[in-house]
Amino acid sequence: MKYFLVCGRLPDFSIAEFEEVNLAYGFATDYKIVNEKLIIFESEHLQESLLKVFHRFGGFVRFGKVYNDLEVENLIELETDQDKFKFGVSSFNPEMHIPEIKKFANNLKKIFKSFGKKTSFVLPKQNFTDLAVGQIAGQRLLEGGLEICLLPDNQFGVSIAIPDIKAFAMRDYEKPYVDKKMGVIPVKLARMMINMAGIKPGQGIWDPFCGSGNILLEALDQGYNAIGTDISRQAINDSTPNIDWYLEATDNKTSLYSLMQYDVVKDDIWNFKKIKSTEFDAVVFEPFMGKPQRRVLNIAQAKELLEETETLFQGVFRDLEHLGRERLRVVCVLPSYKTNKGWVTIKRDRFLAKKWQIIRKDLHWSRDNSIIRRDIYVFELNWNK
């Protein structure tokens, strides 16, 4: 059976996430990156199983089933058994723009009417060719209605699911404690980074700069165990009630976590022994990158921030090498700062020994007018190098 996924606003990152999750779970027997928005894949897995995989993702906004011929008869078979319903139309076919989408929707409405169905339709917002996730959720199109997606090569899709935006919002905004003055990693980014680690439920991650716990929450939400450490006692004090709140709110009784204050820069032998004895299979983190910036920095300001960050990276990668693990994957944010001389970033050779292999690079998370850009890297420890 053929299915489709629609990438979020950072398609390169979404595609990388798809590839890593597929390596871990093997749900797609074959796939094609059709364009910057669209992946079509084949799978022998049950739809229910694929739906669970979809909800693991942080970088996709649609999951649906692909049909080969855009014939109205096929659509009639797909629509609900209700006599009155609403449908939406999105296009991921670069040859079909707003006029074609509107024409298709009007023709489809007439055909539904000829079958005794009373319908109304929803079109994309101005200057867009696909419906926003908020439109689909707000109009309840997947609950008694339809979203039809126009695909290249005379194919079409019917959406099965969109992200659980309420659950994301709950973890992002409703947890008891957060210090926004210190910067907080977005939960979708945290989720995508965890997926890049290529681990499976029951395995664990370590976040050495856990802050208020967003990476830990996303790990627990996906069925992983989590260990969080931070130099700040306040961070540990914030993470603990945040995680307890999440576990109670979701009735999660399977995932385990532990927290401790730990400074990766200092030689804290006692607590390092605790970390070494703890089971985890990957390391996922965003270091402290300085307080949120609202103005372009000068070179001196950026260099000061980079020097502080380099010290943190040197400490954590030294610790990781001292763990003695035969194989270990690290997914992390390397910060870049916008200055009046252009972007400046941390130099990898300041902390990365030759025994570390670069698995992924050139993945970025930023927004328009960002002063701090998150560059996402995946490293793997290779003692044979």
BELBEL-V745791 format. One record per residue. RES is the residue in one small letter. OMEGA is omega in whole degrees, 0 to 359 (NA if undefined). D_LAST is the distance of its C-alpha to the last C-alpha in Angstrom with 2 decimals. Layout:
BEGIN
RES OMEGA D_LAST
RES OMEGA D_LAST
END
This chain:
BEGIN
m 179 41.73
k 178 40.56
y 177 39.72
f 173 38.79
l 177 36.95
v 182 37.80
c 173 35.20
g 189 36.00
r 179 36.18
l 190 32.44
p 180 31.90
d 179 28.31
f 179 27.32
s 181 29.61
i 177 28.14
a 178 24.57
e 178 26.08
f 183 27.88
e 181 24.85
e 179 22.90
v 179 26.08
n 176 26.77
l 182 23.40
a 189 24.28
y 177 27.95
g 184 28.42
f 182 31.78
a 177 31.83
t 178 32.11
d 178 32.07
y 179 32.21
k 173 33.06
i 189 32.58
v 176 36.16
n 186 36.21
e 179 34.87
k 199 36.92
l 169 36.88
i 173 34.74
i 182 36.61
f 176 35.15
e 181 36.52
s 174 36.44
e 180 38.13
h 175 37.89
l 180 41.09
q 179 41.94
e 178 42.09
s 179 38.48
l 178 37.39
l 177 39.41
k 177 37.43
v 180 34.17
f 183 35.77
h 170 36.68
r 186 33.07
f 170 32.33
g 189 32.79
g 180 32.63
f 185 35.32
v 177 39.09
r 167 40.49
f 181 40.08
g 182 42.63
k 183 43.78
v 174 44.08
y 191 47.24
n 184 47.51
d 180 51.00
l 179 52.44
e 183 55.79
v 180 58.12
e 178 58.96
n 180 55.42
l 179 55.65
i 179 58.95
e 185 57.41
l 188 54.63
e 184 56.79
t 179 57.97
d 178 61.19
q 177 62.74
d 180 65.52
k 181 64.37
f 182 60.81
k 176 58.61
f 177 55.84
g 180 53.33
v 174 51.88
s 178 48.53
s 171 47.18
f 175 43.61
n 185 45.02
p 180 44.91
e 181 48.22
m 184 50.10
h 186 51.03
i 180 53.50
p 180 56.68
e 179 55.33
i 181 54.07
k 179 57.49
k 179 59.33
f 182 57.30
a 179 57.96
n 178 61.70
n 181 62.02
l 178 60.21
k 179 62.51
k 181 65.53
i 176 64.26
f 180 63.63
k 180 67.17
s 176 68.57
f 177 67.16
g 181 68.90
k 177 65.87
k 186 66.28
t 167 63.06
s 183 61.78
f 180 58.49
v 179 55.93
l 178 54.32
p 177 51.34
k 183 52.03
q 178 52.99
n 176 50.38
f 177 48.18
t 177 48.07
d 180 46.74
l 173 48.09
a 178 46.44
v 178 45.20
g 176 47.93
q 182 50.56
i 180 49.56
a 183 49.59
g 179 52.73
q 178 54.64
r 185 53.46
l 181 52.78
l 179 50.67
e 180 53.33
g 177 56.24
g 182 55.45
l 158 52.97
e 180 50.39
i 182 50.21
c 179 47.28
l 186 47.90
l 177 44.88
p 175 44.35
d 176 45.71
n 175 48.82
q 171 46.90
f 180 47.58
g 173 46.13
v 184 47.69
s 177 45.79
i 186 45.18
a 170 43.56
i 178 42.53
p 176 40.47
d 187 42.30
i 178 43.09
k 180 45.25
a 177 42.49
f 181 40.06
a 179 42.87
m 182 43.68
r 182 40.19
d 193 40.02
y 188 43.51
e 179 45.28
k 190 43.14
p 189 45.08
y 174 42.98
v 178 41.01
d 184 40.72
k 178 40.62
k 181 40.88
m 182 37.30
g 183 35.98
v 178 35.18
i 178 32.50
p 185 34.38
v 179 34.34
k 176 33.50
l 178 30.39
a 182 29.45
r 180 30.02
m 179 27.97
m 177 24.97
i 178 25.33
n 179 25.50
m 180 22.23
a 174 20.64
g 179 21.45
i 183 23.09
k 179 26.48
p 184 29.66
g 174 29.73
q 187 26.15
g 176 25.65
i 172 24.25
w 172 24.13
d 184 25.51
p 178 25.24
f 197 27.79
c 180 30.17
g 180 33.30
s 165 36.14
g 183 33.94
n 179 33.59
i 179 30.05
l 180 31.21
l 180 34.35
e 177 32.58
a 179 30.24
l 181 33.31
d 180 35.20
q 176 32.69
g 177 32.86
y 168 29.73
n 186 29.89
a 169 29.10
i 181 28.49
g 174 29.40
t 178 29.25
d 177 30.59
i 186 31.75
s 174 35.15
r 179 37.62
q 178 39.51
a 178 36.54
i 179 36.41
n 177 40.20
d 183 40.01
s 185 37.27
t 179 39.11
p 177 42.35
n 180 40.54
i 178 38.65
d 177 41.80
w 180 43.75
y 183 41.37
l 179 41.33
e 183 45.12
a 184 45.65
t 181 43.57
d 178 44.41
n 182 40.73
k 185 40.86
t 184 37.60
s 181 34.80
l 177 34.06
y 172 33.08
s 182 32.84
l 174 33.06
m 175 32.79
q 183 32.94
y 180 29.72
d 183 28.52
v 182 24.75
v 182 25.51
k 177 27.48
d 180 26.51
d 189 28.39
i 184 27.45
w 181 30.12
n 176 29.18
f 177 25.42
k 177 26.25
k 180 28.13
i 182 25.27
k 182 22.90
s 181 25.59
t 180 26.11
e 169 24.82
f 190 22.98
d 179 20.43
a 179 19.55
v 183 20.19
v 182 22.50
f 166 24.13
e 181 26.01
p 171 26.35
f 186 29.76
m 185 30.27
g 179 33.72
k 178 37.05
p 183 37.86
q 180 38.74
r 179 41.73
r 176 41.88
v 184 39.59
l 167 37.98
n 185 38.19
i 182 35.13
a 179 35.79
q 181 35.99
a 180 32.75
k 178 30.87
e 178 32.29
l 181 31.05
l 178 27.55
e 178 27.37
e 180 28.39
t 179 25.81
e 178 22.96
t 178 24.05
l 180 23.85
f 179 20.33
q 180 19.17
g 184 20.97
v 180 19.79
f 172 16.03
r 179 16.58
d 183 18.49
l 177 15.99
e 180 13.34
h 177 16.37
l 179 17.31
g 179 15.03
r 180 14.63
e 181 12.34
r 180 12.32
l 178 13.98
r 179 15.09
v 174 16.68
v 187 19.45
c 175 21.06
v 168 23.53
l 184 22.87
p 169 26.42
s 183 27.96
y 179 31.44
k 180 34.21
t 177 35.88
n 176 38.74
k 182 36.23
g 182 34.15
w 173 31.13
v 184 28.72
t 180 25.53
i 179 22.92
k 186 20.21
r 183 16.73
d 177 15.37
r 182 17.93
f 190 16.19
l 178 12.70
a 184 9.85
k 181 6.66
k 178 5.11
w 179 7.84
q 177 8.33
i 181 11.97
i 180 13.96
r 173 17.38
k 179 19.03
d 171 22.47
l 187 24.32
h 174 27.17
w 178 29.97
s 176 33.00
r 178 36.70
d 178 39.13
n 176 39.77
s 175 36.84
i 175 36.06
i 178 32.79
r 177 30.39
r 174 27.73
d 186 24.50
i 178 22.58
y 172 18.79
v 179 16.67
f 176 13.22
e 181 11.10
l 181 9.04
n 184 5.92
w 180 5.53
n 182 3.81
k NA 0.00
END
